[in-house]
């Protein structure tokens, strides 16, 4: 992958990202009400922003951002609510 800084990811990292960003997570818009997020929802939210829209990013960068967010949510380093309300609102 060639980002704006001209950095190429090693092929094994590209493969890791591709494997992780599959199925539902290939979509450019993630709706946190989807069953794919059920294990990561810690509580019910009010009627606020619930979607993450990655369509504004170039495809190579988009997958890296999806990987970054999804990996941290799965590890518990980032709460789903924080991902939506702190990260997704800015993009």
C-alpha positions in Angstrom: 0.0 0.0 0.0 1.3 3.4 -0.9 0.1 6.2 1.4 0.6 9.9 0.9 3.9 9.7 2.6 5.1 7.1 0.1 5.3 4.2 2.6 4.6 0.7 1.5 3.3 -1.8 4.0 4.9 -5.2 4.1 2.9 -7.8 2.2 2.3 -9.8 5.4 0.7 -6.7 7.0 -1.5 -6.1 3.9 -2.6 -9.8 4.2 -3.4 -9.4 7.9 -5.5 -6.2 7.2 -7.3 -8.0 4.4 -8.2 -11.0 6.5 -9.4 -8.8 9.4 -11.5 -6.4 7.1 -13.8 -9.0 5.7 -17.4 -9.8 5.7 -19.5 -7.0 7.3 -16.4 -4.9 7.9 -15.7 -4.6 4.1 -18.6 -2.1 4.0 -17.7 1.5 3.9 -20.5 2.4 6.4 -20.6 0.5 9.7 -23.9 0.7 11.6 -23.2 -0.1 15.2 -26.8 -1.5 15.5 -25.7 -4.4 13.3 -25.3 -7.8 14.8 -21.5 -7.6 14.0 -21.1 -5.2 16.9 -23.3 -7.0 19.5 -20.3 -8.3 21.5 -18.7 -4.9 21.7 -21.7 -2.9 22.8 -21.3 -2.2 26.6 -24.6 -0.4 27.1 -27.5 1.1 25.2 -27.1 4.5 23.6 -29.6 7.3 23.1 -30.7 8.3 19.6 -27.3 9.7 18.6 -24.8 9.1 15.9 -24.4 5.3 15.4 -22.6 4.9 12.1 -19.0 5.1 10.9 -18.6 6.2 7.3 -15.2 5.3 5.8 -16.1 6.3 2.2 -14.2 9.6 2.4 -10.9 7.8 2.5 -8.8 6.4 -0.4 -9.2 2.7 -0.5 -5.8 1.7 0.8 -5.9 4.2 3.7 -9.6 3.2 4.4 -8.7 -0.4 5.1 -5.8 0.6 7.5 -8.2 2.9 9.4 -10.8 0.2 9.6 -8.2 -2.2 10.8 -6.9 0.2 13.4 -10.4 0.9 14.8 -11.7 -2.7 14.6 -8.6 -4.2 16.2 -8.7 -1.8 19.1 -12.4 -2.4 19.7 -11.9 -6.2 19.7 -8.9 -5.9 22.1 -10.9 -3.7 24.4 -8.5 -0.8 24.0 -11.2 1.3 22.5 -14.9 1.3 23.4 -17.4 1.1 20.5 -19.1 4.2 21.8 -15.9 6.2 21.8 -15.0 5.0 18.3 -18.3 6.3 17.0 -18.5 9.5 19.0 -14.9 10.5 19.0 -13.4 9.1 15.8 -16.2 8.7 13.3 -17.7 12.1 13.9 -14.6 13.8 12.6 -14.6 11.8 9.3 
